[in-house]
Amino acid sequence: MQSIKNRSNMNSKLLLIELNEINFDFLEKYIRKYDLKYLKAICDLNRYKTESESKYNLLEPWIQWTSVHTGKKYKEHKIFRLGDIKKYSGNLIFETIEKMGYSVGAVSPMNADLRMSNPDFFIPDPWTQSDTDNSFWSRKIHDVLIQTVNDNAQGRITLKSKIFLVLAIIKFAQPKNYLEYFLLAFEALKGKKWNKALFLDLFLSDIYINLTLKNKTNFSTLFLNSFAHIQHHYFYDSEFYKGSFKNPQDYILPNCDPMKDAALFFNKRVKNIFDSFIDYDFLFATGLSQIPYAGEKYYYRLKHHSRFLEIIGITFKRVNKRMTRDFEIIFSSNSDRDNALNAIKKIKINNIILFKEIEIRNKSLFVTLTYGKKILASDYFKFGNNKIFISDYVVNVAFKNGEHCSTGHAFLTNGLDGGHSKKKIKVWEIKNIIFKYFKK
């Protein structure tokens, strides 16, 4: 394998690979045991410990990646919710680099919207309402991502999404990965539910590699979330987890280690990236990380948000689905909003509020389903004279295994950091490193 660490490209070509929330200290145990040499090559790059916010409620990926993309800490950019990036009036790194005269592209950058005048490509994340680069394939791929990711908890993918997914794989995927697509899908049907997240990251990686090479893009970004997803769901099933907590017996197939599957998968993805981009520099970053959670907490998501709101008599215009438990309700008036607020905040299961976090906005409510106990078929709340059995309207999306940690990692090829000896940085300083790289 060609040396990656000593690569330094004078043509200003840089890849920012966002490996969301990966705990590299934990991952290195898999790297050593299973000789994952491409992931090891990342660890052998110039390594930085990153730190983000000190308050736990700010340790959300959509806050921290906003800090990376803006170069500002939370109290400066003030973007607290996923999908709210349009409220930020400053510059993101993408248009900043474009204005310096370089070509830019991005695939699924978390909580980022399109502000560039002429991107090589731009496909937003599935939760942020933003324009794409307006090419046919970018629009269709974004539509597929929105449908499959937001309906993932129910395992639902529409026929239309299936058709475009297959066509996009044929157009963008590396043929050597066709068998891996098939095996991931086949094993997902056999019970390896986490394979769906890996399948999506393979899809995004292939699209990203294809578009960056085709356009010879100077600066491009890829966001991969499957490892974070698997840590949240399956940290307790890792062969290296030494804690006392266990997942419910019916939660996972026996003798499976999804984190091992993810480690082997990401070793292949990094190999694909290294092999594909010989004349590029690299910056791999995690934003933050996760550690095993010490407790018992269930995460639920509404199955059909609009249907549930209609059943409890709420008048609204539309619902914008966000990640996991969050959603935003849009109203025609603040009067409708206030009536909805009064109805929603009264809903209790076993005397525990179902939606404890409700943010009041102009003609909208940002709502989080916070109930964390196991929901039984007999659990209900009363609406008028009717009993509403909540298990009919929610789906369990996770038994919490991992919690956020402010410490993350960044890995840089030689010369990318300008020869700095400092090995601890804030996540919002990553933008400065990239800016200086293109300014040199």
TORDREN-659116 format. One record per atom (N, C-alpha, C): residue in one letter; x, y, z. Coordinates in steps of 0.05 Angstrom, whole numbers, plus 5000, padded with zeros to 4 digits. Atoms other than C-alpha are relative to their C-alpha. Example, Ala and Ser with C-alpha at 12.3 -4.5 7.8 and 13.67 -1.06 7.14 Angstrom:
TORDREN-659116
A501849765000
A524649105156
A501850245000
S498449764999
S527349795143
S498550225014
END
This chain:
TORDREN-659116
M501749765000
M500050005000
M501750255000
Q498549755002
Q502650684980
Q499850165027
S500049844976
S504751125039
S497950224998
I502049794999
I498951575057
I500950235017
K499349794981
K501951955115
K501850214987
N498149815011
N507552275074
N499050134975
R501149885024
R503052485017
R499650305006
S500649714999
S502953235006
S499750114972
N500649935028
N499653494944
N500050314997
M499849715004
M501354184917
M497850114982
N502149925018
N495254194871
N497550075015
S502349924983
S490554354930
S497549834993
K502250185002
K486153744927
K499649865027
L500450104973
L483053534993
L497349875003
L502450144993
L477953035017
L499550035030
L500950004972
L474253155082
L498049775004
I501750234995
I471452485104
I499050015029
E501249964974
E466652565162
E499049735010
L500750274989
L466551905201
L498650055026
N501549904978
N461052105248
N500249835025
E500150114973
E462151955322
E501649745005
I498650254996
I466851365313
I501950035024
N498250024977
N470451185378
N502549854990
F497650125011
F477451065349
F501649855021
D498650144979
D480250865416
D498949715003
F501350264999
F475250285416
F500549854974
L499750125027
L475850155341
L502849884997
E497350115003
E483350045348
E500449725010
K499950284990
K482049405386
K499349804977
Y500750165024
Y478649125323
Y502350014980
I497949975020
I484249405280
I502349825006
R497850174992
R489549035320
R499349704997
K500750285000
K485848375326
K499549894972
Y500750105026
Y483448325254
Y501750124978
D498049905019
D489348675220
D498750174978
L501549835019
L485149225188
L501950234992
K497749835006
K490949565154
K499250274988
Y500749745012
Y487150115118
Y498950195022
L500849844977
L483850355182
L502550075017
K497549944986
K490750305214
K501550224986
A498749785014
A493350755159
A498950275007
I501249754990
I488451285182
I501350075027
C498949944973
C490951215254
C502950084999
D497249925003
D498151295229
D500450274988
L499849725010
L496651975199
L500550195024
N499749804978
N497952615239
N497450015015
R502450044984
R493052505295
R499550225020
Y500849794982
Y489353035333
Y497649915017
K502450034984
K484652985392
K498450254997
T501749775003
T478753435381
T498150015025
E501949954978
E474253735435
E497850184990
S502349835008
S467354025426
S498950155024
E501249854979
E462454315475
E500249865027
S499950114973
S462554205551
S497349915010
K502750084991
K455054165561
K498949774984
Y500850255014
Y452053485545
Y497850054980
N502249965019
N445753765512
N501050124974
L498949905025
L450354085460
L501649804985
L498550215013
L453753435443
L498349844981
E501650125021
E449353295383
E501550034974
P498549985025
P452353145315
P499350234982
W500949785018
W448153665279
W501050275011
I498749754989
I451054195327
I503050004994
Q497150015004
Q458253955322
Q500950024971
W499349985028
W458353875247
W499550284989
T500449715007
T455454575241
T502450165010
S497649874990
S461354795284
S502449964981
V497950065019
V466054445235
V499750174975
H500549875025
H462754745174
H500150315001
T500049714997
T462355455202
T502550115012
G497649914986
G468755475243
G499350165025
K500949854977
K464755735302
K498849815021
K501250164978
K462755445370
K497050065001
Y503049984999
Y455355365388
Y499150285007
K501049744991
K454556025424
K500350224979
E499649825022
E456856365360
E498149944977
H501950065022
H452855985307
H497249955009
K502750024987
K446955825354
K498149824984
I501750195014
I444355255310
I499749755018
F500550214980
F441254765360
F498549764989
R501750225011
R436654345316
R500949914972
L499550115027
L437753895256
L498050124981
G501749885020
G435054235194
G499850305003
D500349724996
D435754935222
D502250174989
I497749865010
I441955135184
I499250254985
K500949765015
K437955635142
K499850245018
K500149784982
K437556065204
K502750135004
Y497349904997
Y445056165202
Y500750194976
S499649805022
S446956795163
S502950024991
G497249985008
G454456695160
G500749804978
N499150185021
N458656285112
N500649725011
L499150274995
L459655535111
L502649964985
I497450045012
I466255245090
I499849954970
F500350075028
F463555025023
F500150244981
E500049765017
E462055704994
E502550175004
T497549864994
T468255995028
T502249904981
I497950125018
I472755514989
I499350064971
E500849945028
E468755624925
E500850294993
K499349725006
K469756384930
K503050044998
M497049985003
M477256254935
M500949904973
G499450085027
G476855974864
G500349704996
Y499850295002
Y476555224878
Y497349874996
S502550155004
S471354714857
S499449845026
V500950114975
V467254414914
V497749814995
G502350185001
G462553824924
G499649885027
A500650124974
A459053484982
A497849794997
V502050204999
V455052854995
V499149975029
S501350034974
S450352865055
S501350145023
P498849864977
P453953385098
P497950075020
M502149974980
M450053405163
M499450295006
N501049734993
N445954035175
N501350224984
A498849805018
A448754405115
A498050044976
D501749945023
D444854755059
D501850114977
L498649915024
L446854954989
L500150304998
R499649715003
R449755664985
R502050064979
M498149965021
M454755564930
M498750084974
S501249915025
S453655874862
S500349794978
N499650205021
N456455304820
N501549755011
P498650244988
P457954664860
P500449784979
D499750235017
D460854064825
D497749805005
F502350174992
F455553664864
F499350085028
F500949954973
F451453764926
F497449845005
I502350164992
I446753244957
I499750045030
P500349944971
P444053475025
P499549755016
D500750224982
D443053025085
D497049954998
P502850075003
P436252675089
P498150175018
W501749864980
W433753125146
W499950304995
T499849715004
T435453825119
T498650074974
Q501449915024
Q430854175071
Q501850214985
S498149835015
S435854455021
S499849924970
D499850075028
D436654494946
D502449814996
T497750155009
T441153994912
T501550174979
D498749855022
D445954194856
D498250024975
N502149985020
N439654114813
N500449814976
S499850215021
S442253544770
S497949795005
F502050214998
F437352984756
F500649805021
W499350214981
W441152464795
W500250095028
S499949904973
S442452894855
S497350045012
R502849974990
R435053064861
R498849735007
K501250274995
K432952334855
K501349865023
I498750134978
I438252084902
I499250125027
H500949874976
H436252604954
H497249915007
D502750104995
D428952384947
D500149725012
V499750284990
V431051654958
V501050015029
L498949984973
L435151845019
L497850095020
I502149904982
I429352235050
I498049785007
Q502050214995
Q424451665041
Q501149765016
T499050244988
T428851085061
T501050055029
V498949954973
V432251415121
V497850075019
N502249934981
N425951725151
N498149785005
D501850234996
D422051085142
D501549755009
N498450234993
N427750635164
N499049855024
A500950124975
A424850505233
A497849794995
Q502150195007
Q418950155200
Q500849804978
G499050185021
G423249805148
G498650034974
R501649965024
R419250125092
R501650144979
I498849875023
I422050285024
I498049984977
T502050005021
T417350484968
T501149874975
L499250115026
L417350164899
L501650204984
K498649785015
K419450834869
K502850035010
S497349984989
S425350874916
S501749774993
K498550245008
K427450164901
K501050024971
I499249985029
I427450304826
I502350194997
F497949805003
F431650934832
F502549925014
L497650094985
L436250614883
L501649804982
V498750195018
V437750034835
V501350144977
L498949865023
L438750504776
L502450175008
A497749844990
A443350954818
A502449835006
I497750184995
I447550364840
I501349924973
I498950075026
I448250144767
I501750234989
K498649775011
K450450844748
K502550085015
F497949894985
F454951034805
F501849805014
A498550184983
A457350414842
A502449884985
Q497750145011
Q464150094830
Q499149714997
P500950285005
P462749414798
P501149805020
K498850194980
K467449074848
K498450005026
N501650004975
N462449274902
N497249884996
Y502750115004
Y456248954870
Y499449775018
L500450234983
L457148314909
L499550095029
E500449904973
E457748704974
E497250125004
Y502849914998
Y451149064960
Y498149775004
F501850234998
F447848394949
F500149875027
L499750134975
L450648085012
L498950165023
L501149834979
L448848675055
L497050005000
A502950015002
A441748675030
A498949735008
F501050274994
F440947925035
F500249955030
E499750054972
E443647895106
E498150185016
A501949834986
A439248485126
A497249875001
L502650145001
L433148085104
L500049765019
K499750234982
K435747505147
K500250085029
G500149914972
G435847935210
G502250195008
K497949814993
K442148355208
K499150294993
K501249755006
K438349005212
K502050234996
W498049795003
W444649425219
W501250024973
N498949995028
N446549235148
N498750214983
K501349805015
K441549735123
K501650275001
A498449764997
A445850305151
A502649974985
L497550055015
L452149985122
L499550024970
F500749995028
F448649905054
F499850304991
L500249715007
L446950655054
L502750134999
D497449875001
D454050855070
D501749904976
L498750105025
L456650405014
L499050164976
F501349865022
F451750744967
F501150294999
L499049734999
L453851444990
L503050024992
S497150005006
S461251264985
S500549974970
D499750045029
D460551014914
D499250254984
I500849755013
I456751634893
I502150225003
Y497949794994
Y461952084926
Y502549954983
I497650065015
I467851734894
I499650064970
N500649965029
N464551744825
N499950294993
L500449715007
L462652484827
L502650165004
T497549854995
T469252724857
T502049944977
L498250075021
L473352344805
L499250124973
K501149905026
K468852544747
K500550304997
N499749715001
N469253284765
N502850105007
K497349924991
K476453284790
K499850225021
T500649804980
T473753674849
T502350065019
N497849934982
N478754064891
N499449935029
F500750054972
F475054004957
F497349875001
S502550134998
S469653504971
S499749865028
T500650104973
T466253235034
T498049774998
L501850234998
L462952575050
L499449955029
F500950054973
F458852445113
F499049715002
L500850284996
L458151715137
L499149965029
N501350014974
N453551555195
N499649725011
S500850274991
S452950795199
S501549905025
F498650094976
F458350685252
F498750135025
A501349864977
A455051205297
A497349865006
H502550144996
H448350855286
H500449735014
I499550274988
I451350175304
I500950035029
Q499249964972
Q454750445367
Q497650065017
H502449944984
H448150745390
H498349765007
H501850234998
H444550085380
H501349755012
Y498850274995
Y449749535392
Y502650015015
F497449994985
F455549765436
F500249775019
Y500050214980
Y453549245488
Y500749734987
D499550265013
D454448685436
D502849984990
S497350015009
S461648855421
S501649805017
E498350194986
E466748315439
E501950145019
F498149854983
F470848865472
F498550165021
Y501549864979
Y465249155515
Y500249845026
K499650144974
K466648985588
K498050085021
G502049914981
G460649305621
G498049795007
S501950194990
S454848975655
S497350014986
F502749975013
F449049205611
F499849824976
K500550185022
K445948755559
K497550104984
N502449945016
N441048855502
N497949795005
P502150204996
P434248515507
P500449764982
Q499450255014
Q434347785483
Q499050014972
D501150005028
D429947925422
D501050244984
Y499149765012
Y433948545403
Y501949954976
I497950055019
I439448215361
I500349704996
L499550285005
L441047555328
L502349905018
P497950104982
P445347105373
P502849994986
N497350035010
N452947095365
N500850204978
C499349795020
C453247745325
C501450235014
D498649764990
D457848335335
D499850214978
P500349795021
P455248915292
P502450194998
M497749815001
M461249345311
M502449874985
K498050145016
K465948815283
K499350024970
D500949985028
D461748815219
D500650294989
A499549735008
A462349575217
A503050064996
A497249965002
A469849555228
A501149884974
L499250135024
L470849065171
L499050164975
F501149845021
F466249475127
F501550264995
F498649755003
F469850135140
F502849964991
N497350065011
N476549815126
N499949994970
K500450015029
K473949675056
K499550274988
R500749735010
R471150375048
R502550174999
V497549845000
V477850685067
V501849914978
K498450115023
K481350225018
K499150124974
N501149895025
N476650454963
N500850294997
I499349715001
I478051184980
I503050034994
F497149985005
F485651094983
F500749924972
D499450105026
D485750694919
D499050194978
S501349835020
S481351194882
S501350274998
F499049724999
F484751844902
F503050015006
I497150024996
I492151784891
I501350285004
D498849734999
D493552534883
D498550195018
Y501549834982
Y489252794940
Y501249985028
D499650014971
D490552975013
D497449935014
F502350104985
F485952715067
F499850135027
L500749924973
L482652975129
L497649835009
F502150164988
F478652455168
F499350125027
A500849894975
A474552725226
A497549875010
T502450134988
T469452445275
T498050195012
G501949814988
G466353085301
G499949985030
L500050074972
L465352775369
L500349695001
S499950294999
S464952045392
S497949895019
Q501850124982
Q460951555433
Q501549825020
I499150194980
I462251155496
I497649835009
P502250164992
P458050585524
P498250145021
Y501949874983
Y451750835559
Y499549825025
A500450154975
A450750635632
A497150045009
G502849974992
G443250555638
G498249844982
E502050145016
E436850305607
E498150214989
K501749795012
K433250755557
K499249914972
Y501050065026
Y428850625497
Y499550254984
Y500649785018
Y428151085437
Y497749924982
Y502350065017
Y421551125400
Y499650224979
R500749815021
R419251465336
R497149954992
L502750035010
L412251605311
L500049854973
K500250155026
K410251125255
K499150194978
H501249825020
H405851625218
H499450265015
H500249754984
H406752325246
H497450144995
S502449855007
S400952645208
S497549865011
R502350154990
R396052085226
R499750035030
F500149984971
F397852125300
F498950285008
L500949734993
L396752885301
L497150044994
E502849985008
E390152815265
E498249865021
I501650154981
I387752305316
I499650165026
I500349844976
I389052785374
I498950284994
G501649765007
G385253335337
G501650254994
I498349765006
I390953795316
I499750094971
T500149885027
T390254265257
T502750104992
F497249925007
F396854345220
F500249994969
K499550005029
K399754455150
K501649764991
R498350235007
R405253935148
R501849935023
V498050094980
V410353545189
V502649954986
N497350065010
N417853555175
N501349805019
K498750214984
K421052915200
K502950065003
R497149974995
R427852975232
R501149735009
M498750244992
M432752465259
M498749875024
T500950164978
T430051915304
T497450115013
R502449934984
R425252225356
R498950274994
D500749725005
D424852935329
D498250044976
F501549915023
F419753265284
F499150285004
E500949724998
E417353965268
E497250024987
I502849975010
I409954135260
I499750294990
I500449735012
I408354725214
I497050065000
F502849924997
F401955115225
F499450244982
S500849765015
S397955645187
S500050255017
S500149774982
S397556085248
S501149925028
N499050054973
N400356155318
N497749925018
S502350104985
S393356035344
S499849704998
D499950295004
D393455335314
D502349885015
R497650094986
R400455255342
R499449975030
D500450004971
D398255435413
D497949795008
N501950224994
N392254965410
N501349734999
A498550255002
A396854405388
A501849965024
L498250014977
L401754565443
L498549915025
N501650084976
N396354505496
N499249714999
A500850285003
A394253825468
A502449825004
I497750175000
I401153535459
I501349975028
K498550014975
K404153725526
K498449865023
K501650144980
K398453385564
K500249704998
I500050295005
I399752695535
I502049875019
K498350154982
K402452225588
K499549704998
I500250304999
I403951475590
I501249935027
N499150084973
N404451175660
N500950245016
N499649754986
N404251885687
N502750134992
I497549885010
I410552055646
I499350154974
I500649855024
I410152605593
I501349874976
L499050135025
L410852315523
L501850184984
F498449815015
F413552945490
F500950225019
K499149814980
K417453305544
K501450244988
E498549785013
E421653735497
E498450114977
I501649865021
I417454225456
I501150284998
E499049735005
E420654845426
E498050164984
I502049845012
I415755395409
I501350204980
R498949835021
R417255755343
R497650154987
N502149865015
N413456235298
N498649814981
K501750175016
K407855815268
K501149714998
S499050285000
S411455165286
S500849915028
L499150124976
L413254695342
L502149794993
F498050215004
F419654285345
F499749815024
V500950194979
V417853655384
V501949765001
T498450254996
T421853075413
T498449815017
L501450224985
L418752415435
L502049905021
T498050054980
T422452355501
T499549765018
Y500750234982
Y418951765535
Y502149784996
G497750185003
G424551265550
G499649735013
K500650264988
K421150675586
K499149814978
K501050195019
K419250035551
K497050024997
I502949975005
I412350125519
I498849724996
L501550255001
L407549545529
L497450044984
A502549995016
A401349375488
A497750125017
S502149904983
S397149575548
S500350305007
D499649724993
D400050285554
D498350184982
Y501849825015
Y395250835534
Y499950285013
F500749744989
F393351565543
F497150054991
K502849945006
K386351855542
K499850254983
F500749775016
F383852325488
F497050025000
G502849994997
G376952545506
G499149765016
N501050254987
N373151915524
N501349754989
N498750235013
N377751475482
N502749935012
K497350094992
K383751065502
K501649964974
I498250035022
I389451135453
I502449835008
F497850194993
F394150535457
F502550084984
I497849875013
I400850845442
I501749814984
S498450195015
S404150205417
S499149984971
D501150015027
D399750255355
D501250234983
Y499249765014
Y402950925337
Y503050065001
V497149964998
V410350865354
V501549744992
V498250235005
V416150415334
V502550045015
N497549994985
N422150255376
N502350014981
V497849975019
V428250515340
V502749935013
A497550074988
A433550365392
A499749945030
F499650034972
F435350095460
F502850135004
K497649835000
K440650615478
K502449855010
N497550144993
N447650305479
N502350205002
G497849815001
G452150905465
G499050285006
E500649724995
E452151625490
E502350184990
H498149825012
H455752225462
H502250085019
C497749924985
C462652425485
C501350244985
S499049765013
S465853105471
S502749964985
T497450065012
T472552795451
T499649864973
G500050135026
G473652615378
G502849994989
H497350025012
H479352525329
H499950134972
A499549915027
A482052845266
A502749894991
F497650125010
F487252515222
F500750144974
L499249835022
L491252925171
L502549894986
T497650065014
T496252775117
T502150215005
N497749824994
N503153095124
N499750264984
G500049745013
G503453835109
G497350135002
L502749894999
L495953925116
L499650195023
D500349844976
D496654225185
D502050235001
G498149785000
G502054715164
G502349975019
G497750054983
G507154385208
G499550065029
H500649954972
H503454525273
H500749765017
S499450224981
S505754125333
S497849955019
K502350024982
K499354235371
K498349764993
K501550255006
K495653575378
K497249995013
K502749984990
K489253805411
K498850264988
I501349775012
I484354255375
I497049995006
K502950004998
K477054465380
K498949924973
V501150095025
V472454185327
V499650234980
W500449775018
W471054885300
W502650104988
E497449925011
E478554965287
E500649834974
I499550165024
I478154425232
I499650184975
K500449825023
K475354965185
K502550174994
N497649845004
N481555385197
N502349844986
I498050175013
I486054795177
I499549984970
I500750035029
I482254705112
I500450274986
F499749735012
F482155455099
F502950064993
K497249955004
K489655515107
K501249824978
Y499050185021
Y490754915062
Y499550114973
F500749895026
F487255255004
F501150284996
K499049735002
K490155935020
K503050004995
K497050015003
K497455695016
K500950074972
END
